[in-house]
Amino acid sequence: MEPNIEPPNSFHLLSAQGWLELGNLDEARIELSQVSPRFIEHPCVLELQWQILAKERAWDKCVALAAVLTQAAPDSPAGWVHGSFALHELKKTSEARDNLLVATQRFPEDPLICYNLACYQCQLGALDEAKEWLRKACQLGNAKQFKKLAREDPDLRPLWQSGQE
């Protein structure tokens, strides 16, 4: 929990996270609604709101909220990654890729950005670029974890089917 969110707000945030993990979005929203209005644009609150919307597959709202998160937490790649994921879910994969290519300028060492770029490039048919982004994600992050994730990710299926492992 963020140190600058004090009780009882931190308790509401933790409760909302718990309800979300249990799959009860209504209770998660109720708990979030009890967080003080002064924290409404706190990155932790925005992140949890995004997760709720993502569970509902409200991708247009996710894109908008990710933009707010990017502004609220400029030193975090989360808003960029979330926004691109939502764009991809809206079948705007080129836009998702372009968004993350911009993010690589700000976060060149972020393995999750690289991994998602691999997915988007793969879905766009750019298999060589996808392979390079996946290689970079493995170099920057936990290679074993990324390789396992990649083998199960349907977005990377064209890469595996082409034999370009």
N, C-alpha and C positions, 0 to 999 in steps of 0.2 A: 504494500500500500504506500502511496505517496506520503512522505513525512509532513507535507504542508496541508494535508487534509486531516483535520483533527476530529475526534469523536464529537458528536454522534454521526457526523457525515461519513467518516471512514467505516463505521459499522454498517450504515446503509449501503455503501458501495460494496463492502464484502458480502453482505446478504444478497444484493442484486447479482453479484458474480456467482454465488452459490446457487441461486434459483436458476440462473442461466445454465449452469453446468448440469442441473437436474432437468433442464428442458422446459421449465415453467416460465415462459416469457412474460405472462401477465404479472406474476409475483415479482419478477425481476424489474419490470417497469414500475410497479408500485414502490418498491424499495428505492429505485432511482429518483422517483418523484419526491421522495422525502429528503433528498440531498438539498442543502441550502442553495438558493438561486445564485449565490456568489461563486459557486463551483460549477455552474452549468457548462462553462466552456473549459473546464479543467481537462487536460488530456486523458486522465483515467476515466472520467465520466463520459467523454466523447468516445473513447475506445469501447466502453461497455455498451453505449448506445449503438455504435456501429455493429457490434457483435449481435445484438438483438435484431437489428434490421437485416443483417445477413442471414440469420436463422429463418427469418420470414421471407427471404429472397426478395426484399424490397431494394433492388439494385440501384434504381434511380436515386432513392434517398441515401443509399450508401455512398454513391459518388459525391453527392452534395456534402454529406457529413465528413467524408474523408478530406475534402477541401478545407473544411473548418479545422479538422484535426491537424492538417499540414501547417496551417497558420498558427494554431495554438501551441504546437510542438515542433518548431522549425528545425530542431536538432535531432529529430527522430525520423527514421524512414517509414514509420508505421502508416502515416496518412498517404504517402505515395503508394505503398504496397497495397493498402486497402482500396484506394481509389482505382488503381489499375486492375485489381481483382474484380471489382464491381463492373468496370468497363468491359472486361473480358466476358463476364457473365451476361452482359447485355449484348454480346456478339459484336463488340467494338474492340476487337483484339488489336488491330493496328494502332488505335488510339491508346490502348493499354500499354502496348510496347513503347510507343513514342513517349508516353508519360514517364515510364521507367528509364528510358534512355536519358531523359533530362535528369532524373534522380541520380543516375550514376555519376553525374558531375559533382553532385553534393555529397554522395555516399559511395565512393568508388570501392570501398572495402566491405560492402554489405552483401553477405552471401545470399540472403533471401531475395534481394533485388535481382541478383545474377540468376538465381534459380528460376524466378518467375519470368525473367527475360528468355531463358531457355524454353520454358513452356510456350510463351507467346510466339517466339520465333518458329518453334516447331509447328504450332497450329497454323502459322502463316506460310508454311512450306519452306522456310529457310533453315534446312536441316544442318548445314555446316555451321551457321551462326548459333543455332540451338546447342550444338555439341560444344562449341567454344564457351558459351555462357554456363553450361552445366559443368564443364571442366573448371571454370573459374570459381563457381559456387563451391565445388568440392575442395578447391585449394584454400579458399577463404574460411570455410566453415568446417563442420564435422563431416568429412568425406564419407564415412561409413553411413551416417544418418541420411545424407543427401542421396547417396546411391540407392539406398533402400527405398526412400521416398520416390525417387525417379522411376524405379522399376514398377511401382504401383500406380503412378500418375497417368491417367488416361490422356492428359494433354501431351505427354511425351511418347505416346504409343507410336506415332509415325517414325520417330527416331529409332525405336527398337525394331520396328518392322522393316526398316531400311537396312538393318544390320550395322548401323553406325554407332556402336557402343563405345 
